């Protein structure tokens, strides 16, 4: 089985073309993503046929669970489709678990219309906030009080602004956020330090993956949370461990636009 390895801001993925084969039963996601016994990645992305778009992106976390969407992953996926000859245009509608998103290839960069964020607590979902926005609300994790702003970009995010990101033990506190009872579908958690109104520094604990170098939907959620809480402007650069993304939460239509690079690392053949 042929595969390609891609990365966006250090967020790396194994991509496989299954547009000609509906079966994915033989894919051992955990083994493929394992960095010692497999290829090694933050997730597995499978290209599938779509009835509503040019292709469907199926995204799996390293623990084998299926994710609705991945912001860095969809940029890699768009370039993968072009390189494999599955599409031959620069503007590509892609079906995801979060709906159909439009991706535009702009040289080395890929621009994604991530759609409008979901802000109602019951739709994110976060228990106890039916129909209400969650902005700087208190949550107790491991005996400490944090202020959370929650956003869904098709997948759930909890954004926590901190004074110094270097003072956060993400490896310890991240999994306790992920599995907290307030989050029935678990949660991705972003810890964010405000540099200035147009620059935010973000680190992430991803649901089903742990600490990663970047998270595209997390960067989108962070940009939205910054505006909602009055900490940042609608245009901002989000600095991640693996690089930077340019974000804009457009006032005109409420959509979040994400711009960043996506690059192929290598290709190979997988035997299982």
C-alpha positions in Angstrom: 0.0 0.0 0.0 1.5 3.3 -1.1 1.5 6.2 1.3 2.9 9.7 1.6 4.0 11.6 4.7 3.1 15.3 4.9 3.5 18.0 7.5 2.0 21.4 8.2 3.7 23.5 10.9 5.3 20.2 12.1 1.9 18.6 12.4 2.6 15.4 10.5 0.3 12.9 8.7 0.3 9.7 6.8 -1.9 10.1 3.7 -3.4 7.1 1.7 -5.5 7.1 -1.4 -8.6 4.9 -1.1 -10.7 6.6 -3.7 -10.6 3.4 -5.8 -11.2 1.1 -2.8 -14.0 1.6 -0.3 -12.4 -0.7 2.3 -10.3 0.5 5.1 -10.8 -2.5 7.3 -7.2 -3.6 6.9 -5.8 -0.3 8.2 -4.2 -0.6 11.6 -4.3 3.1 12.5 -2.4 2.8 15.8 0.4 0.8 14.1 0.7 3.2 11.1 0.9 6.2 13.4 3.4 4.6 15.9 6.7 6.3 15.7 8.7 3.2 16.6 6.9 0.3 14.9 5.1 2.2 12.1 5.6 5.2 9.9 4.9 7.7 12.7 2.5 10.6 12.6 0.0 12.8 14.4 -2.8 11.1 12.4 -3.8 9.1 9.4 -5.7 10.8 6.5 -7.6 8.7 4.0 -8.7 10.1 0.6 -12.2 8.8 -0.2 -14.7 9.4 -3.0 -17.4 12.1 -2.3 -20.9 12.7 -3.7 -20.9 16.3 -2.6 -17.3 17.5 -3.2 -14.1 16.7 -5.2 -13.0 14.3 -2.5 -13.7 13.2 1.1 -11.1 13.5 3.8 -11.4 10.8 6.5 -9.2 11.7 9.6 -8.0 9.3 12.3 -6.2 10.1 15.5 -3.2 8.1 16.6 -5.3 6.2 19.2 -7.5 4.9 16.4 -10.5 7.2 17.0 -11.9 9.2 14.1 -11.8 13.0 14.2 -14.3 15.3 12.5 -11.7 17.6 11.0 -8.0 18.7 11.1 -6.9 22.2 10.0 -3.3 21.3 9.2 -4.4 18.0 7.8 -6.8 19.5 5.2 -4.0 21.7 3.9 -1.8 18.7 3.4 -4.7 16.7 2.0 -5.4 19.4 -0.7 -1.8 19.3 -2.0 -1.8 15.5 -1.8 -4.9 15.4 -4.1 -3.2 17.6 -6.6 0.1 15.7 -6.6 -1.7 12.3 -7.0 -3.7 13.7 -9.9 -7.0 13.3 -8.1 -7.9 16.9 -8.8 -6.5 19.4 -11.3 -7.6 22.8 -10.0 -6.5 25.3 -7.4 -9.8 25.8 -5.6 -11.0 22.5 -4.1 -14.2 21.7 -2.2 -13.4 18.9 0.3 -15.9 16.9 2.3 -15.0 16.5 6.0 -16.8 15.3 9.1 -17.4 19.0 9.8 -19.0 19.6 6.4 -17.7 20.7 3.0 -14.8 23.2 3.2 -13.2 25.1 0.4 -9.4 25.0 0.0 -7.3 27.3 -2.2 -3.8 26.6 -3.3 -1.7 29.8 -3.3 1.9 28.8 -4.1 3.5 27.2 -1.1 0.7 28.3 1.1 -2.8 26.8 1.3 -5.8 29.0 2.3 -8.7 27.2 4.0 -12.2 28.7 4.5 -12.9 26.9 7.8 -16.4 28.1 8.0 -18.1 29.8 11.0 -17.2 28.7 14.5 -19.8 27.0 16.7 -20.1 28.9 20.0 -23.2 27.5 21.8 -22.2 25.3 24.7 -24.5 22.4 23.9 -23.3 22.2 20.3 -19.6 22.2 21.1 -20.4 20.3 23.4 -19.7 21.4 26.9 -22.1 20.3 29.7 -23.9 22.9 31.7 -23.9 25.7 29.0 -27.0 25.0 26.9 -27.3 27.7 24.3 -24.8 29.9 25.9 -21.4 31.1 24.9 -18.5 30.0 27.1 -16.1 33.0 27.5 -13.6 33.1 30.4 -15.7 30.7 32.4 -14.2 28.9 35.4 -13.2 25.3 35.4 -11.4 23.4 38.1 -8.7 20.9 36.8 -6.5 19.0 39.2 -7.3 21.4 42.1 -6.6 24.5 40.1 -9.0 27.1 38.6 -8.6 28.0 35.0 -10.6 30.3 32.7 -11.8 28.6 29.6 -13.3 29.9 26.3 -14.8 27.1 24.3 -15.2 27.0 20.5 -16.0 24.2 18.0 -14.4 24.3 14.5 -16.2 21.1 13.7 -14.3 19.5 16.6 -14.3 20.8 20.2 -11.7 23.1 21.7 -11.1 24.6 25.1 -8.9 27.7 24.9 -7.1 28.8 28.1 -5.2 32.1 28.2 -2.2 32.1 30.5 0.3 34.7 31.6 3.3 32.6 30.7 3.0 29.5 28.5 6.4 28.3 29.7 4.8 27.8 33.2 2.2 25.3 32.0 2.9 21.6 32.4 0.9 20.5 29.4 1.9 16.9 29.6 0.4 16.6 33.0 -2.6 19.0 32.8 -3.6 18.3 29.1 -5.0 14.8 29.6 -7.0 16.0 32.6 -8.7 18.6 30.5 -9.3 16.1 27.7 -11.2 13.6 29.9 -13.0 16.1 32.2 -16.6 15.3 32.7 -17.7 18.6 31.3 -16.6 17.4 27.8 -18.7 14.4 26.7 -16.8 14.0 23.5 -13.4 14.8 25.1 -11.7 18.1 24.2 -8.7 19.6 22.5 -7.0 22.2 24.8 -5.0 25.2 23.7 -2.9 27.1 26.2 -2.3 30.6 24.9 0.0 33.6 25.8 -0.9 37.0 24.3 2.2 38.7 22.8 0.2 41.6 21.4 -3.2 42.1 19.8 -2.2 40.6 16.6 0.2 37.9 17.8 -0.7 34.9 20.0 1.6 32.0 21.2 -0.2 28.7 21.4 0.6 25.2 22.6 -1.8 22.3 22.4 -2.9 19.1 23.9 -4.9 17.3 21.1 -7.7 14.8 21.9 -6.5 11.3 21.0 -3.0 12.5 20.1 -1.4 14.3 23.1 1.1 17.1 22.6 1.6 18.0 19.0 3.7 20.7 17.3 0.6 22.4 15.8 -3.2 22.2 15.5 -4.9 24.1 12.7 -8.5 23.9 14.1 -6.9 24.8 17.5 -5.3 27.9 16.0 -8.7 28.9 14.5 -10.4 28.4 17.9 -7.6 30.4 19.6 -8.2 33.3 17.1 -11.9 33.3 17.8 -11.4 33.0 21.5 -9.0 36.0 21.4 -11.7 38.1 19.8 -14.5 36.9 22.0 -12.5 37.7 25.2 -11.3 41.1 23.9 -7.7 40.0 23.9 -6.9 40.2 20.2 -8.0 41.6 16.8 -9.8 39.7 14.1 -6.5 39.2 12.1 -3.8 37.5 14.1 -0.6 35.4 13.7 -0.7 32.2 15.8 2.8 31.0 16.8 2.9 27.2 17.3 5.7 24.9 18.3 6.1 23.9 14.7 5.6 27.2 12.9 3.0 30.0 12.4 -0.4 30.3 10.9 -2.2 33.4 9.7 -5.8 33.6 10.9 -8.7 36.0 10.2 -12.2 35.8 11.7 -14.1 37.7 9.1 -16.7 40.1 10.2 -18.4 40.1 6.9 -19.6 36.5 7.0 -18.3 35.1 10.3 -16.0 32.6 8.6 -12.5 31.8 9.9 -9.8 31.9 7.2 -6.6 30.0 7.8 -3.4 30.4 5.8 -0.2 28.3 6.1 2.2 26.0 4.3 2.0 22.2 3.7 4.9 20.1 2.5 5.5 16.5 1.6 8.2 14.8 3.7 8.6 11.5 1.9 6.6 8.7 0.1 6.9 4.9 0.7 5.2 1.5 0.6 3.6 0.1 3.7 3.4 -3.7 4.3 1.3 -4.9 7.2 
